[in-house]
Amino acid sequence: MEIGTIGAGAFAQAFAKHALKAGHEVKLSNSRGPGSLRETVGSLGPRAAAVSKEEAAACEMVLLAVPWDNVPETLADLLAWKNQILIDGTNPFHGKAGNFRLADVGNLSTSQLVAALAPGARVVKALNNMTVPNLEAEPIVNGARRVAFVSGDDASAKKRVQNLLESFGYSVSDLGNLRDGGLIQQAGGPLAARNLLEQGECQR
Ligand SMILES: NC(=O)c1ccc[n+]([C@@H]2O[C@H](COP(=O)([O-])OP(=O)(O)OC[C@H]3O[C@@H](n4cnc5c(N)ncnc54)[C@H](OP(=O)(O)O)[C@@H]3O)[C@@H](O)[C@H]2O)c1
């Protein structure tokens, strides 16, 4: 599968490594254009490519991995979603690392806001609760699998993201719809930044 990333920072690169290892092609994009990502894709390997934001967004599965303050402008440029799956990996922080403030998102989950800004995309919240060091580490720790979460309103899209994350090695737990599950896994919710492991028989 071709997977696009909108944003190519620490989080998107950690995700890309898993997707590449699982055999997918990854098209990464950022705000400065493909030329600025040459070194990054070079280090990721031959199945990684640097592309425009529009090209990344045309993939059948797309990871949204930009700072929260940049989400509206990022999605405003991408109005032609054609039923693709948009994995919302964002967390609602204003500002930059070292000076974060939790954004007030009113009565919605942040992924509901993302879905409203990306009409035609099937939004699934996933991986946002993992820190980059945990995402970069092996999904299997001493025979236990790290737990990843998915939330979404479209059951088939959610299942496909679940399958993808399971292929990375995670144990995946479905938290329900974008509102209820989203609120649980987003920053400020009870699962934010939790690093949970599932003991038991490991298939890999
Ligand atoms: N870091 C973590 O531990 C972590 C964990 C889970 C989730 N997250 C979430 O993932 C998101 C990204 O975090 P990060 O740590 O990867 O940040 P980061 O390293 O600062 O990277 C941000 C990326 O977003 C791109 N970007 C910004 N505005 C854009 C636009 N208008 N169009 C296209 N690309 C744009 C940047 O491109 P340029 O460099 O070209 O501007 C950069 O590639 C955030 O919402 C964060 O909350 C982070």
Ligand as a Chemical Component Dictionary entry (heavy atoms), coordinates in Angstrom:
data_LIG
# 
_chem_comp.id                   LIG 
_chem_comp.type                 NON-POLYMER 
_chem_comp.pdbx_formal_charge   0 
_chem_comp.three_letter_code    LIG 
# 
loop_
_chem_comp_atom.comp_id 
_chem_comp_atom.atom_id 
_chem_comp_atom.alt_atom_id 
_chem_comp_atom.type_symbol 
_chem_comp_atom.charge 
_chem_comp_atom.model_Cartn_x 
_chem_comp_atom.model_Cartn_y 
_chem_comp_atom.model_Cartn_z 
_chem_comp_atom.pdbx_ordinal 
LIG N1  N1  N 0  6.559 14.192 19.155 1  
LIG C1  C1  C 0  5.791 13.284 19.750 2  
LIG O1  O1  O 0  6.208 12.610 20.751 3  
LIG C2  C2  C 0  4.395 13.056 19.256 4  
LIG C3  C3  C 0  3.753 11.865 19.625 5  
LIG C4  C4  C 0  2.461 11.649 19.181 6  
LIG C5  C5  C 0  1.824 12.605 18.400 7  
LIG N2  N2  N 1  2.484 13.753 18.073 8  
LIG C6  C6  C 0  1.745 14.746 17.272 9  
LIG O2  O2  O 0  2.203 14.666 15.925 10 
LIG C7  C7  C 0  2.181 15.966 15.349 11 
LIG C8  C8  C 0  3.578 16.257 14.808 12 
LIG O3  O3  O 0  4.493 16.220 15.879 13 
LIG P1  P1  P 0  6.078 16.122 15.619 14 
LIG O4  O4  O 0  6.698 15.899 16.944 15 
LIG O5  O5  O -1 6.374 15.196 14.493 16 
LIG O6  O6  O 0  6.386 17.634 15.134 17 
LIG P2  P2  P 0  7.622 18.178 14.297 18 
LIG O7  O7  O 0  8.795 17.260 14.467 19 
LIG O8  O8  O 0  7.745 19.621 14.655 20 
LIG O9  O9  O 0  7.145 18.063 12.761 21 
LIG C9  C9  C 0  6.053 18.800 12.281 22 
LIG C10 C10 C 0  5.921 18.543 10.811 23 
LIG O10 O10 O 0  4.728 19.199 10.348 24 
LIG C11 C11 C 0  5.040 19.853 9.117  25 
LIG N3  N3  N 0  4.095 20.934 8.836  26 
LIG C12 C12 C 0  3.817 22.016 9.569  27 
LIG N4  N4  N 0  2.896 22.786 8.951  28 
LIG C13 C13 C 0  2.606 22.154 7.791  29 
LIG C14 C14 C 0  1.743 22.442 6.690  30 
LIG N5  N5  N 0  0.983 23.563 6.670  31 
LIG N6  N6  N 0  1.699 21.569 5.654  32 
LIG C15 C15 C 0  2.474 20.447 5.649  33 
LIG N7  N7  N 0  3.309 20.135 6.664  34 
LIG C16 C16 C 0  3.373 20.968 7.713  35 
LIG C17 C17 C 0  6.454 20.331 9.323  36 
LIG O11 O11 O 0  7.030 20.681 8.085  37 
LIG P3  P3  P 0  8.148 21.837 7.990  38 
LIG O12 O12 O 0  9.295 21.386 8.857  39 
LIG O13 O13 O 0  8.462 21.914 6.551  40 
LIG O14 O14 O 0  7.482 23.096 8.522  41 
LIG C18 C18 C 0  7.079 19.105 9.984  42 
LIG O15 O15 O 0  7.464 18.172 8.994  43 
LIG C19 C19 C 0  1.717 16.940 16.437 44 
LIG O16 O16 O 0  0.338 17.174 16.319 45 
LIG C20 C20 C 0  2.021 16.183 17.720 46 
LIG O17 O17 O 0  1.184 16.546 18.789 47 
LIG C21 C21 C 0  3.758 13.976 18.452 48 
# 
loop_
_chem_comp_bond.comp_id 
_chem_comp_bond.atom_id_1 
_chem_comp_bond.atom_id_2 
_chem_comp_bond.value_order 
_chem_comp_bond.pdbx_ordinal 
LIG N1  C1  SING 1  
LIG C1  O1  DOUB 2  
LIG C1  C2  SING 3  
LIG C2  C3  SING 4  
LIG C2  C21 DOUB 5  
LIG C3  C4  DOUB 6  
LIG C4  C5  SING 7  
LIG C5  N2  DOUB 8  
LIG N2  C6  SING 9  
LIG N2  C21 SING 10 
LIG C6  O2  SING 11 
LIG C6  C20 SING 12 
LIG O2  C7  SING 13 
LIG C7  C8  SING 14 
LIG C7  C19 SING 15 
LIG C8  O3  SING 16 
LIG O3  P1  SING 17 
LIG P1  O4  DOUB 18 
LIG P1  O5  SING 19 
LIG P1  O6  SING 20 
LIG O6  P2  SING 21 
LIG P2  O7  DOUB 22 
LIG P2  O8  SING 23 
LIG P2  O9  SING 24 
LIG O9  C9  SING 25 
LIG C9  C10 SING 26 
LIG C10 O10 SING 27 
LIG C10 C18 SING 28 
LIG O10 C11 SING 29 
LIG C11 N3  SING 30 
LIG C11 C17 SING 31 
LIG N3  C12 SING 32 
LIG N3  C16 SING 33 
LIG C12 N4  DOUB 34 
LIG N4  C13 SING 35 
LIG C13 C14 SING 36 
LIG C13 C16 DOUB 37 
LIG C14 N5  SING 38 
LIG C14 N6  DOUB 39 
LIG N6  C15 SING 40 
LIG C15 N7  DOUB 41 
LIG N7  C16 SING 42 
LIG C17 O11 SING 43 
LIG C17 C18 SING 44 
LIG O11 P3  SING 45 
LIG P3  O12 DOUB 46 
LIG P3  O13 SING 47 
LIG P3  O14 SING 48 
LIG C18 O15 SING 49 
LIG C19 O16 SING 50 
LIG C19 C20 SING 51 
LIG C20 O17 SING 52 
# 
